[in-house]
Amino acid sequence: MIPTILFIAVFLGVAVAAPVHAAGLWLIVMITHGLLVELLGESATHIPLYVGLTVSLCILFRGRWYGVPHTTLLLFGTLICIMGFSSFVGLNMGNSLVSLTLYAKAFLLALLLAGCLKGDHDLRIITLYCLAGIVFGALITIYQHYTGTYSVNVDDVQRAGGLRGDPNDTAMLLIAGVPLAVFWLIESKVLILRAIFLASVVLLLFSMVLTGSRGGFVALIFISALMYIKRPTMLATFIGILLVALLISFAPQSYWTRMETLTKGKELQGSSSLNKRAELQRRGVEIFLSNPILGVGPNNFGESFLLAGQNRGGSGARIGSNADKGFGLVAHNMYLEFFVENGLFAGLLLLAIFHKATKYLLIYDQHFAAGFTYFGIGYSLALALLGMLISGLFLSQGKNSVLWFLVGVGLSLGQGRNQPVIDTIPSDPTPKRSTAQSLCLSLPKGYRE
């Protein structure tokens, strides 16, 4: 309990003095939450919640929340209402209401960030805090590798769990840090800072390899391609080739063997992960088609999956029996899971929110009029968010606090206060006259009065 009180006291002081810095530190707490629980015990379970309440109240009382557009409020309000209806008509109302509460916290987090961030300076502060937390997570992953404390250590498969204890969840965070590190590598003018950010990129990539995440590998390929398309210079080509060579040299053969399963469609010996996930996806689609309007209720995918398995029997029942032991309770695809649990309309609203946040991030850099190849802070944040959204195709991370933090950052750029002023000096310094003044001056001097 004492560590929690100390955390709250520190954040209270920072939040009163500098709310944006407090929000950045809050983000680091979200990223490192798994490690805090491991070090401080169960008393640290709710530290992000207590810290968040402290920071939020300080932001509100200091008048640093400027509001959000009505369309954004309408999107979130309609979504939470539909999810509420789904909870009451779903399979297990108790489970659904608990899950609905967690989603509501994530939505409020996004709205808080959307209304309090102001200007390019705030964005840069947030990206530095985000990158610091993720790079720290990369160091933890590397430490686990060299000490042999793997989360998965079966036969020839050794995977480091990093901050979250789960290799795939950790990879989802690591992928978000890569474009942010690249942005600061390009943006920095001091040699020592460039060296630090280049080292950060290498650490993040090496840590991605240590997680052995196939979904993370797919997201990394996609994000890397988008970064290169944006800035296809000779230097970028050289650095890219160098990084690929380093990965090929230092990544163990077991990593590439695992990645080959993505193209061959054949699972590693003694593993059935791909087959089970394929069954989850297939049956998830069947459940959605049976309940397309309001779904089966939040957090009821696992229960509906088991019921479908019992009704079908055969192979479905066998997978259902594995679910009793912990497998199959989630869809390993946050989009499919959300559509199954909350229905078509709620799923479309969720996608609309993600699209809106990503769109605002992508168009933000256009205000700087620096050309297509400008790799700005908006584009880097968009890639960080896209990396997490792509990872969501392989993970059930719809309530991930870091994901919704980035969504809130994206939505904040839709505010008029966050449009950067590029040129405040008029090209013609001569004061402009009104139409009435011009007509008056055109008259003979005796008639002007």
N, C-alpha and C positions, 0 to 999 in steps of 0.2 A: 504493500500500500504506500510506503514511503516513496519509492521511485515514481509512482504515479503522481503523488502530490508535488514532488520536485519538478516533474515534467510540466504540470499545469502551471506552477509558479513561474518557471522560466518562460513558458509560452505567453503567459499573461503579460509579463514585462515587455517581451518583444512585440506582442500584438498591439499594446498601447503605444509604443514608440514607432513601430514600422509595420503596419498591417500586411503589406505585400511580402516582406521578409518572413513574417510569421506564417503566411500561407505557404511560402516555399519550404520552410522547416517542417510544416505539417505534411507536405508532400513527401519529404524524406522519411518521416515517421511512417507514413503509409507504405513506402517502398521497403523499409527495413522492419516492418512489423513482425514478420516471422522470426527474425533474429532476436528482437526484443523479448518476445515470449519465451524463446529458448534460453536466453540469458537471465531474465528476471522472473520467469515463472508465470503462473496463471494470472498474477496480479497485473501483468502488462497486457492482458487480452484486450481490454477496452481503452487502452491509452489513446489510439487514434480518435475514438469517439469523444473522450474528454477533452483532448487537445482541440479537436474540431469545434466543439461547443464553445471553448474559450476564445478561439480565434474568431469564430462567427459572431459572437456577442460583441467583441471588441470592434469588429468591422462595422456592425450595425450601429452601435452606440456612438462611434466616432463619425458616423455619416459617410463612411467610405463605400456604401453600397448604393449605386446610382440607378438601380432598376434594370429591367430587361424589356424588350419589345413585347407587346401583347401577343403577337403571333407565337413567340417562344413559350410564353406562359400557357397559351392555349394548347400547344403541342403536348407539353408535359401534363397539364391538367386533364386533357382528354385521355391520354395514355394511362394515367393512374386511375381514372374512373373506370375505364374498360377493364383494367387489371383487377380492380375491386369487384366488379361484376363477375369476372372469371373466378375469383376466390370464393364467392358465395355459391356458385353453381358447380364448382369443380369437385374432384374426388375427395379431397381432404381439406376442409376449410381451415383447420388449425395450421397445417403446414403452409397453406397458401397465405394466410395472414402474416405469418412470420416472414416469409419470403417477400411479401408485399412491403413490409416495414423496411427490409434491407434495400429493396429497390428505391423506396421513397427517400432513404438517406442518400443514396447515390444521386438521385435526381436533384435533391436539395443542394448537394455539393456542387453539381454542375451549375445550378442557378446562382449560387453564391459567387462562384468564380466569374460567371458571365456578367455579373453586375458590379464587381469590385475592381477588376483589372482596368487600368487606364493608361493607354499609350505604349509606345515602343519600349520605354524604359522598364515598365513592369514586366513585359514579355521577356526581356532579356534576363531579368532577375529570376523569373520562374524557370526559364530553361537551364540556367546555371545550377539552381538547386536540384532540378530534376536530374540533370546529368551527374551531379555529385553523388546523389543517392544511388543511381544505377551503376556508376563506376565502382562505388563501394561494394555493391552487390557482386560485381564482376570479380573484385579482389577476394571476396568470401568464397566464390565458386572456385577460383584458382587455389586458394588455401585448402579447401576440401579435397581438391585433386592431389595436391602434394602430400597431404596427411593421410590420404586413403579413406577419408570419411565420406563415402559415396552414399547417395540416397538409394540408388539401384546398383547392386553388385551381384549379378547372377551370371555364371559361366564367364563368357568373354565380354559381357556388357557391363560397363562401369559408367554411371552417369551421376554427375554432381547436382545436388538439389538447390544449391545457392541459398538465397534469402528466404524463399518460400517453402523449402523442403521438397518441392516437386519440381523436377527438371523442366517440364513443359511450361509450368507457370513462371518459372524463373526466366526461361527463354523469351517469353512474351514481354517481360520487362526489359531484358537486355536489348531486344530488337528496337525498342523505342529510343534507346540512348544513342544508337549509331548515327542517325541523321543529325541529332543535336550536336554530337561531337564533331561531325564533319562541318557543320555550320560554323562552329567556333574556330575550327582549324582554318577555314577560309577567311573568317572575319578578323582573326587576330593578326596584328602587325608586328608584335614583339616575338622574337625568335624563341625565347624560352616558353612562351605561352603556346606557340605552335607545336613545339616539341611535346608539351604536356597533353594537348588535345590529340595529337597523332598517337601518342602512347595510349590514350583513352580508347581510340578506335581499335587499336591492336588488342587491348585487354578485353574489350567487349566482344570482338570476333572470336578470340581464343576461348572466352568463357562460353560463347554460344556453342562451340564445338564440344566443350566439356559436358554440356547438358545433354548432348545426343538427341536433341529434339528434332524430329522430322518436320513438324509444323513450323518450328522456328527457322529451319533451313529454307523452306519454301518462302516464308515471309522475307527472309534475308535476301534471297535471290531477287524477289520482286522489288524490294526497296532499293537494292543496289542498282538495278536496272533503271529505276526512276531517277536516282541521283546522277547516274552517268548521262542519261538522256538530257537532263537539265544542264549539265556542265561537261560536255564532251571535249575537254581540252587535252593537249598532249600530256600535261602534268597529271591530270586526273587518270589518264590511261596508264601512265607509268606507275602511279601509286596503286592503282587497282591491280595491275599485273603483279606488282611486288607483294601486295597483301594476299592475293590468291596463291602465289608461290609459297608464302609463309604458311598459309593454312594447309596446303598440300604436304608441306615438309613436316609440320609439327603435329597435324591431326593423326591420331592412331588409325590403323587400318580398319579396326572395328567400327569406327565412325563412318567411313566411306562404305563399308559393307552394309551398315544400317541404312544409309541414305539410298543405296541401290535398290532397296525394297520399294521405294517410291516409283521407280520406273519398271521394275520387273513384276511388281504386284505379288511377289512371293515372300512370305514372312521368314524371319530367321528361324533356325532350327530350335524347337522347344518353345516357340512363342506363337501366340494366336491373336495378337493385338489387332492387326489389320482386319482379320476376319470378324472379330467381335465388334469392332467399330463399324464395319460395313453392315453388320446385322442391326446395330443400333440405329444407323442412318435409315436403313430400309424400313424398319418397323416404325421409326419415328414419323416417317412420311405417311405410313398407313394410319397411325393414330391421329395425325393432323387431318387427314382426309375424312376421318370419322367424326372429328370435332372441329370443323373449320372456323366457326364464328367466334366462340368464346374459349375454345381450348379445354383442357382438363384441369386448369387452375395452376397458379404459380407453385413451383416446387413439387409438382405431381408427375413429372415425366417418369421418374423411376417407378412409381406405383402403377401408372398406366402401362408401362413397359412390362412389368411383372404380370399384370392382369392379362395383357395380350398374349404373353408367353404361356400362361396357364390355359387360356382358351384354345390356343393353337396346338400345344403339346409338342412332341418331337424335339427338334433342335431348339425351338424357341424356349421350351421348358428347361433345357439344359443351360441356356444362357440366363434364364430366370433364376436358376439355382445359384449361379455364380453371383447374381445380383444380391442374393441374400447375404453373401459374404462381402459385399461392398462394391462389386462391379456392376455396371449397368444402371446405377442410380442417376447418372447424368448422361447427356447425349454426346458429349465431347464435340459439340458444335453449338455455340451460344445462340446462333440464329435459328437453327432448327428447334432447339429446346424452347426458345422464346415463342416461336410460332405455335408449337405443340401445346404449350402451357397457357398461352394467352389469346390465341386465335389470330386470324388473318389481319384484322384491322389494327390491333395492338402491335403486331409485328411490323406492319407498314409504317406506323407512327414511329417506332423505334428506328427503322431505317431512315426515315425522314429527318430525325434528330441527328443521326450520324452524318447524313449527307449535308445538312445545314452547317454543322460544325466544320466539316472538311472543306466545304465550299468557301466559307469565310477565311479559312487559313490559306487556301490556295490563291485567292484573289487579293489578299492583303499586300503582298509584295508589289502588285501592279501600281500601287500608289507611289512607289519610288521611281517609276519610269526608268528602270535600269536595263530593260531588254529581257528577252526570253531566258538568257543564260544566267540571270541573277539568282543566285542560291541564297534567298533571304530567310529571315526568321520564320515567316509565315509558311514557306515551303518546307522547311525543316520540321516544324511542328506538325504540319499536315502529314509528312512521311512518318513521324513518330506515332501519330494517331492511326494512320493506315496500317502500320506494322502491327499494332495491337489488334486492329479490326481483322486483319488477315489471319492472325494467330487465333482469333475467335472462331475461325472455320474448323479448328481442331481441338478447341477447348471450350468448356462451359464456364466462361468468365464474364457473364453479363452483369454481375454486381461488382466487378473489379473497381476499386476506388481510384486507382491511378488512371484507368481508362476514362472514368467519368470526370476526373480532374482535367484531363486533356480535352474532353468534350466541352467542359466549361470554358477553358481557355479559347477554344475555337469559337464558341458562341459569343464570347466577349468582343470579338472582332467585328461582329455585326452591328455594334453600337456606333453611333456617329462620333462619340468621343474618342474612338480608337482609330479614326482615319488620320494618318499622319499628314501634317501640313508640309508640303515640299517647297513651295515658293510663296512666301508671304509679302515679297517686295514686288509691286507692279512694274511691268516693263516700261511703262511711260509714267515718270514721276509727276507729270502735270496733272493737277486736280481736274477731275471730270465735272463738267457743268451739267446742270439739269436742262431739260428742254425749255423751261420757262426762262432760265437765265440766258440761254442762247438767243431766244427771241427778243429778249429785252435789250441785249447788247447789239443786236442788229438794227435797232431803231436809231434815228438821229439823237444827238446828245440832249437836246431840249425836251424830247418826249420820254426819256427813260424814267422820269419820276412820276 
